[in-house]
Amino acid sequence: MTTALITGSTAGIGAAFARRLAADGHDLVLVARDTGRLQEQATELHDRHGIEAEVLTADLAEDDGISSVEKRLDDRRRPVDLLVNNAGFGNKGRFLEVPMSDELRMLKVHCEAVLRLTAAATTPMRDRGRGGVVNVASVAAFVPRGTYGASKAWVVQFTQGAARDLAGTGVRLMALCPGFVRTEFHQRAGMGTENIPGWMWLDADKLVSSALADLARGRTLSVPDPRYKALMGAVKLAPRGLLGGISSRAGRKFGPK
């Protein structure tokens, strides 16, 4: 039985990964900041699917939190076969309206933690000749939209570059780029969602199924829905200056209220 480690496991996309992987028979290492929610999640998944679910409380905005997860990933006696770097958040406000401390905290979670945990996971995976990493990014990576979009663009570029470097080792890396997903993400960031068209919302469980299928196919980038695939195709053809204006207006319409 293989083991998957999921950061940000207690809600949203992370919880959907946990449900699916547990149902498929994987043991889990569940990582988040809230010990109580982690323990409830671990008990539920164990009782429902008969898998072992380990709890690891860690704040990935802190060095100690990242280090604790690195240590678990480097434990050769209890190997992790799949890492899902899902932890992340959004900030309310435009550039210069968000405190610099919050901007740096976002970069710590979205970039530094992803870099360090991917390295910690893939080193033993390469030695074993097998393993996988899913780094959760966003379609925001493809449009000019502030620190959040920039950090997710870094995740995409880093993941695809690392995937090329590790080609032939048996280790697969993939950047997952969802659109709007019905999770706690927007509520936590204080973002209004009432104006987002219904067709733009994705189901987290279906998204995870599509992502795991793309990982199995060896893809390094997953945009897991035909609607968003079409939108991203249009984005590639649009002038970047036009995209900047549209992205800014969309942020004001669909972003923080």
Secondary structure, DSSP 8 states (H G I E B T S, - for coil): --EEEEESTTSHHHHHHHHHHHHTT-EEEEEES-HHHHHHHHHHHHHHH---EEEEE--TTSHHHHHHHHHHHT-TTS--SEEEE------SS-TTTS-HHHHHHHHIIIIIHHHHHHHHHHHHHHHHT-EEEEEE--GGGGS--HHHHHHHHHHHHHHHHHHHHTTTTTEEEEEE---EESSSHHHHHTB--TTS-GGGEE-HHHHHHHHHHHHHTT-SEE--SHHHHHHHHHHHHS-HHHHHHHHHHHHHHHSB-
